[in-house]
Amino acid sequence: MVRKTTSKRYSVALVILMVIYVAFSFVYDRQLFRSLSFSQGTLQQTWESRRIKQAYSQPQETTSATITCDRSHSDYDLCSINGSCILDPKTGTFTLMDPAFATSATLVEKIRPYPRKAENWTMPRIKELTLSSGPLGLTRSCDITHDSPAIVFSAGGYTGSIYHDFMDGFIPLFITANSVYPDRDFILVVVNSKEWWMPKYIDILGAFSKHKTILLDKESASFTHCFPSVTVGLVSHGPKIIDPTQIPNSKSLVDFHNLLDKALNTNQSPLKTQKPRLILVSRYGNIGRVILNEKEIKEMLEDVGFEVITFRPSKTTSLREAYKLIKSSHVMVGVHGAALTHLLFLRPGSMLVQVVPLGLGWASKTCYESPAKAMKLEYIEYRVNVEESSLIEKYNRDDLVLKDPIAYRGMDWNVTKMKVYLKEQDVRLDVNRFRKHMNEAYEKAKLFMDLNG
């Protein structure tokens, strides 16, 4: 009886031990599995994190550099190399320094970096530059290495007229810089520059870039330059137009004026005046669109109440002096012509009065009215009638030249027709009729002076 009891107890104990063992093993295995799973999960998470990080940074490090060109615009082409490149001044060639292209077919793009590509007469005079992918074996080593990218453009074409200097040069440069390299330093590389160009515009160039401008035509052919990237060509939005909706940082013509202020403001005390100051832009010589009774007009303007300063700009006029004078004024008055480009020097809120000769309404609106309004200037227009135009002495009153300039011009605005209205025409303003416009201008100018000095 004792044996049976003992045996029975032994069996029960054995069963209990087995249950405990199984339970312990289950718990241990579960804990071990969880531990391994966590450990593997940590390893997996670490590896995934590393892979994601690599995937994010990889394009910046290993994406192949390329040469691209946008030729879809009617006024300009824009080419770029988005990787390290070397400039050979002797050949005007930018070569991509990427070993990935060593065994590839050579890419070659050519461009004339001036925003008037549709003009067959102008563009052949613009230096053609080459962007190439190699071969690297034929590329010279870097003599001068730059940390900043480059913007390359031409100062040729119509450069020499202040209108074109800004319309085809500095305004497109402002657009390009703020579109391609917003808030980033860059180096200017210029082709086709004339001897006078750099001394005249050195202050404006300095406002764009702190680096010395590279004049490619004047650069020693014995020195090569290397850049981290390069943009060749300038973006244009149209005549003196900056469209903020097309620029990443929404810059406008007012911002361009502010850049000019940074470049040309001498920080000297403003010219004091007790009367609204009026700048009368004077055209002279046999250039067309001269005010034949300018002396009489000046006397009338003084009688209205203005302090009148006659402004006759030339190629040798100091930009700083012109800026100081015009910035101190409250009104600028002049006949349609390149000198009205100085409206860019006026303070926003001041006034432009444009005298529009016969047949030039469309040009006046495009070239000066639209920019003036974009600059937040007050704008008044005085349209010359037939009796005020000197063309009445050359053409019969029933001639289309006088009767219907739009019909005369038609769709073919050629050099001959352009010459009639731009070169052959002077104006003799009706003093009394013009006075009415200037009385209005005086009231607005006086208010601006009282508020802004």
Disulfide bonds with the S-S distance in Angstrom:
Cys69-Cys79 1.95
Cys142-Cys226 1.66
